[in-house]
């Protein structure tokens, strides 16, 4: 597991949490597509948004899913952004009618870059921190800025010795 800085709290999100919270996001998004109709498709920010995107695509019966690949994290440290892939169809219309989706908006730097590429997309995220909120249209849960969120796809279960066993 990654060693956190002393000034950062952590919160683990389970698979069940992600599934429940993403379905909550779907409920907020229903009926908010272009002109109240269906979305053209989903543009998912990789990698974190992939799992929520699968849930949203299923629950909203969206068949077109593309990716916007922006690299910004090296474990806990946000460094310079690098755009690795832009979705062609959504980019051609500046995101108009498309749902832009991520798992978490943190400082907003990745979200800002995504907004510059797809300014007309509707940006939705499951979890949002205060610094990133100005870039998001729809979210489910706000998380304190000083909290590091561990997602189930970034962690793996490990054995922990029982307290009675000297742990």
N, C-alpha and C positions, 0 to 999 in steps of 0.2 A: 504494500500500500504506500502511497505517496505521503511523505512527511509534510504536514502543514506548517506554515509559519505560525508563530505564537499568537498573532493577532487575528487569525482566521478560524472561525468555527466551521464544523462540517455537518452535513445532513445527508443521510443515505436515503435514496428514493428506491423503492422496490419495484419489481415488475408489475405488481398489482397496483401500486400507486400510479405508475405511468399509464397503465391501461385505463384506470378509473378517471384520472385527471385529463387524459387525452379525449376520452368520451365526453367529458365535461366541456372541453373546447369545441367538440363537434356540435354539441347542443347550442353553444353560443353562435356558431357559424351558420347553422341552418337558416336558410332564407335570406342570407346576407351576400349571396353571390351577385354578379352583375345584374342589375335590374330585378333583383330578387330571385333570379333563376340560378341554374347550376354554374359552377366554376368551369373555366376552360380546362383547368388542370391544376396540379400542385407543383410548385417549385420548392424543393426541399433543400435547406442548407445542410450540407454534409459536414461531418458525419452524424452529429448528435440528433438531427431532425429525422433521420431515416426511420427509426422505430415509430415515433409518433405519426409520421407520414403514412406508414403502412396502415395504422389504425384509422386515421382520418380517411384515407382512400377507401378503405373497406366500408366504414360507417356512412360515408357520404356517397358511396357508389361512384367514385371518381376513378376513371381508368387511365388517364394520362398523368404520369408522374415523371418529372425531370429533376435534375439536380443543378444547384449553384454551389460550386465547390470553392470555398474560401478557407485558407489556412491561417489561423491566428494564435493557436495555443501550443505551447510546449509544456505539457503537464499543467501547472498552475500559472504559468507566466504568459501573459499576452505579449506577443512581439509583433513585428511588422506584418501587415496583411499581405497575402499573396492570393490572387484570383487564379484558380487552377482550371475552372470550366464554367462557361456561361451557357444557360439553356437557350437554344436558338429560337424556338417558337415564341416563348414568352418574351425574350429580348426584342424580337421584331415588333412587338406592340407595347414595349416598355412595361410589361407586366399587367396591362389592362385586362381585367377579367380573370386573372390568375391569383391563386392563393399561395403566398410565400410562407413557408412553415419552418420552424425550428423548435428544438426542445427547450432552450433557455436563452434569454437575452441577458447579457451580463453588463459590461461597460457600455455596450452599444456600438463599439467600433465595427464589429462584423455586420451588425444590423444596418449601420449607416452605409457601409460599402454596398450591401445588398440593395438598399433603397436607392443608391445612386445608379445601380445597374437596372433595377426594375422599379422605378419611382411610382408607377400606377398600380402595383400589386397590393393586395390586402395582406398585411403582415400579421401572422398569428403565431403565438408561442404558448407552450404549456406553462412555463415558469418565467418570471420576469423579475429582474432586480431594478431598483430605482433609477440607476444611471442609464439603463437601456430602455426604460418605459417610453420616452418621447418618440422612439422609432417604431413602436408596436401599435397595431390597431386593436387587436383582441388578444387577451391572455386569460389564464385561469387562476394562477396563484402568484402572489408577490412574495419574493424571498429577500431577506435583508442583504444589503450589498456585501457585508463581511462574512457571508456564509458560502462555503464551497460545497456545491452539490455533487455528490457521488451518484452517478446513474448506474443501473445494474449492468449495462453493457461495458462499463469502464472498471468494474470490480469483479471479483470472483469470491465465492464463499470459501472460508478457511476454517479449519478446526481451531477451536479455542479450548484450552484445558479447563475443566471445571474448577471453580474456586476452591473447593475442598481438596482438589488434587495439587494445590500449591500454585495455581494460576493467578 
